Amino acid sequence: MYDVLIVGAGSAGAAIAARVSENPHWRVGLLEAGPDYPLLADTPDDLINSHNNSYRDHDWGFEYEPTAVRRDRFPRGRVTGGSSAVNTTIALRGMPEDYDEWRALGCEGWGWEDVLPAFKRLERDLDFPDAEYHGDAGPITIRRYPHDELLPPHQAFLASADQLDYPYCADANDPASWGAGPHPMNKLGRLRISAAVGYLAPARIRPNFDVIADAEVSRLLWEGRRCTGVETYAGDTYQARLVVLAAGALMSPCILLRSGVGDPDEVAGLGVDTVAACRGVGKNLSDHPALAVLCDVKHPVDFDTPIIQTILRYTAPGSDKRNDLQIEQISFAGRPGGPPQFVIAPVLEYQYGRGRLSLPSAAQGAAPRVENLFCEDERDCERLAGCVQDTLRFTEVGPLAEMIEAVRFPDAGRGVSLDDLKGLCRKFAGSGYHPCGTARMGARDDDAVVDPAGRVYDVEQLVVADASIMPFVPRANTNLTCFMIGEMVGERIRTNPQEYGL
Ligand SMILES: Cc1cc2nc3c(=O)[nH]c(=O)nc-3n(C[C@H](O)[C@H](O)[C@H](O)COP(=O)(O)OP(=O)(O)OC[C@H]3O[C@@H](n4cnc5c(N)ncnc54)[C@H](O)[C@@H]3O)c2cc1C
């Protein structure tokens, strides 16, 4: 019998486990479908080497449908550390207004002033340790590449940004900032500071804490509407006083649906009895649509270098959403041995449209169907297309333009007017790999799945706390916000156990 059992050892789950297991009187278990590597010395290189993402060796093998005409791979980490163990290590916070808007949508206690202490607590910022909005003692080390460590395309990107009149931005996590500068990143040299490295390594020596790997949860166990534990596909059961789902935005809703929490029609279609009619499960999928401006370049590219180092955050003309656009310089593209290429990526950061996730079957190994419906909302399409135009300016101006042999995509011969680019966005937009919102937090209404404490409505002793509970995607890559969610919910369970029936 565990006091707290957490499902999913990813960004949020590892943070929750670390915080909750600080109470030495509780037995805390952390279940993970993928493998666990307790020692850095035994950790495979794809998880350590943050120069590039790990796409295959520790992946769920999912696919998604970003637009009506596209289907592609949708990577998600399957290992302790979760997606933070395979990702690009960009460590960016959302805009203060994102969290204030969450609060306005019924997430009491999640406004900027509420979440800032958690953002500070999770980080050890090596560059701005004394800034009032940064932390210097948290588990996740963050630094930015100094100018002399930037690869030539990134130095050129910043120089071209200067020529295009974007201001220099030394710290993209300064809440008042915008402009072009080095990315804050949770890496040290090659070493990816994942949730497994930052949170689990120091916590796993605690005698009250178990990490149980290679344990894929099939469903929750119930006594009436009280969640009493979980069952794995291997047939093992684990009892707990409180279960916390942190399996990520694609898998937490699947576990809920397989366990009878969801739209009753969908649940019945899976051959499962409804425990709670929670219609928001799988709805409200939010993400960052992006396109790739693909360039042939004059210099050879080295695939064993940091894939990204710099960022431009800025606001679309006429938009009331500050920093709703990003342009990112990617160091290399294509394949080793192919023509030398890089990408400049326009990304929409504030998304109005929503997609959906559904589960076609409750069988083991059945993947969710993920439909993002990118750029079907005209406001999204217009701003992303405008961002592509702004990105194309980088191929025409300054030192970056001088590195480019030819722009392969979009093909200027087929037109690059705003309307042409809108057409491309509707067809070819892809995900920034930041799905969230599929078990939305909020005040009790038709779509909210969890309350502001993370407790699932209409059942007892069940919490969801990961990217699924975000009301919408913040204007930043999502990993730091997932750590923040883990910090917020983990601390709340530890310090207010009575709210969770503990
Ligand atoms: C390739 C890639 C690159 C990315 N790059 C960045 C970046 O540079 N910066 C950034 O901010 N964000 C990035 N992201 C997104 C970011 O990593 C995620 O938003 C974040 O890690 C999600 O955290 P989470 O806790 O919600 O889920 P995850 O970290 O995905 O954790 C979920 C965990 O639950 C486990 N699990 C799932 N189902 C079960 C089950 N049934 N039983 C047991 N365990 C289960 C999974 O194996 C996984 O370990 C990237 C993502 C990917 C995939």
The ligand as a Gaussian input file, in Angstrom:
#p B3LYP/6-31G(d) Opt

LIG

0 1
 C       11.347000      15.238000     -29.228000
 C       10.818000      16.253000     -28.258000
 C       11.471000      17.476000     -28.130000
 C       10.974000      18.424000     -27.236000
 N       11.711000      19.548000     -27.011000
 C       11.347000      20.386000     -26.001000
 C       12.195000      21.449000     -25.609000
 O       13.306000      21.617000     -26.108000
 N       11.759000      22.285000     -24.631000
 C       10.538000      22.143000     -24.048000
 O       10.186000      22.965000     -23.195000
 N        9.728000      21.118000     -24.383000
 C       10.127000      20.212000     -25.306000
 N        9.359000      19.127000     -25.592000
 C        8.093000      18.969000     -24.839000
 C        8.324000      18.593000     -23.374000
 O        9.409000      17.705000     -23.254000
 C        7.026000      18.001000     -22.815000
 O        6.006000      18.989000     -22.894000
 C        7.123000      17.542000     -21.370000
 O        8.246000      16.732000     -21.159000
 C        5.849000      16.775000     -21.018000
 O        5.879000      16.445000     -19.657000
 P        4.784000      15.490000     -19.034000
 O        5.155000      15.294000     -17.624000
 O        3.441000      16.016000     -19.352000
 O        4.903000      14.121000     -19.853000
 P        6.166000      13.221000     -20.152000
 O        7.418000      13.902000     -19.782000
 O        6.018000      12.751000     -21.551000
 O        6.013000      12.010000     -19.126000
 C        5.019000      11.022000     -19.208000
 C        5.631000       9.729000     -18.676000
 O        4.584000       8.799000     -18.438000
 C        4.980000       7.525000     -18.906000
 N        3.759000       6.784000     -19.193000
 C        2.852000       7.035000     -20.167000
 N        1.863000       6.136000     -20.126000
 C        2.138000       5.308000     -19.105000
 C        1.476000       4.158000     -18.582000
 N        0.341000       3.698000     -19.117000
 N        2.031000       3.524000     -17.517000
 C        3.191000       3.978000     -16.961000
 N        3.868000       5.053000     -17.448000
 C        3.338000       5.708000     -18.503000
 C        5.811000       7.850000     -20.125000
 O        6.622000       6.766000     -20.519000
 C        6.584000       9.060000     -19.663000
 O        7.772000       8.712000     -19.004000
 C        9.806000      18.153000     -26.480000
 C        9.158000      16.926000     -26.611000
 C        9.668000      15.977000     -27.477000
 C        8.985000      14.647000     -27.562000

